[in-house]
Amino acid sequence: MKVGLGEAIGSVRPLVVAAKLVAACVLVTNAVGPAAAADPPRSKILTCKDVNGNPIITDPSDPRCYKPPLTEPEKAAADERKRRDVELYNACKAEQRSLQSLLSRYPDKAKHDAARDNALSQVDLAIRLSERRMAQLLAERKRLLDEVEFYPSGNLPAKLRRDLDSNTAVIAAQTQAIASQRDEAAQKNAFYDDELAKLRKLWLPRQVETRPCVAPAD
């Protein structure tokens, strides 16, 4: 049977169109496929076993998944972790209460400066009194040493020797007292400096330190 040229062309044309459609579908599939594969799954799927040992394909929150009881070492480690978590939580809450109390006592720098001045004024007064006493002791020592010059042989009267020994001991004690008082003043200054560093942050608008405390898991 002979087929005309027009009929042959007419029969080939649908095949060409179909081939083009298939190629277009392949291109679309290749373009969409990697992007779709890159999307993370919306829910995690896992395989676990129930209490009877039967496998289950489910998500992590499924209560049917059986968890064997902890061993003694595992239980001890879990208890220790919980103990540390409780300690950290309690320390965090205590710090929050301390900062809030500090801010309540000193809502501005003027009140904090007044508290520092009041605390240091007492120590400064004690230092001034000690230094005045020291000046008296040094003047007395000079007088005693002037008397010693009258005895070049070193054969001092008993009273003069006692007075010298007593004066030396009191000067040593007074020197130690002044050093302790100055240390106390330095410690008080350091204490108020530390408070001031915290308060500078607390005084900033909307910057009250409220570090969230993570409660220990049950």
C-alpha positions, 0 to 999 in steps of 0.5 A: 500500500502506497502512502502519500508524502502528505500523509507521512508528514502528518503522521510524524508531526504528532510524534515530534510534539509528544517527544518535545512534551516528554523532554519538557517534563524531564527538564521540569523534574530535574529543576524541581527535584534538587530543590525539593530534596533540599527542603528539610523534613517537617517531622522527624521519623524514627524506628523504635520498639514497644514494650513487647519488642515490636518495631514502630515507625513513628515520631520521637514523641510517641509514648509507645516507644519503650525506654529500658530502666536506667542502670545504677551508674546511669541513675547516679549520673542523672542524679548528679546532673540534676543536682548541679542543675538545681544548684545553678538554678538556685544561684541564678535566682539568688543573683536576680534577687540580689540585683533587684535588692541592690537597685531598690536600695540605690535607685541613683548614683547619689544614694550610692555615693552617700552610702560609700561616704558614710561607710568610709567616714567611720574608717577615716575617723579611726585612721585619723585618731590612730595617726594622732596617737602615733604622733604622740608616741613618736614624740614620746620616743624622741624624749626618751631617746634624748634621755638615753644620750645622758647614758653613753655607757648604755647603763640605763635606769630601769624605769627609762628602759621600761619606758623605752620597751613599752613605747616600742611595743605600743608604736608597733601595735599602733603601726599594725592598727593603722595598716589594718584600718587602711586595708579596711578602707581599701576593701570598702572602696573595692566593695562599693566599686563592685556594686557601682559596676553592677548598678551602672548596668541596672540604671540604664533604661530598660537594661535591668539584668534579668538573666533567665534562669533555666529550671531543672528538668523533671 
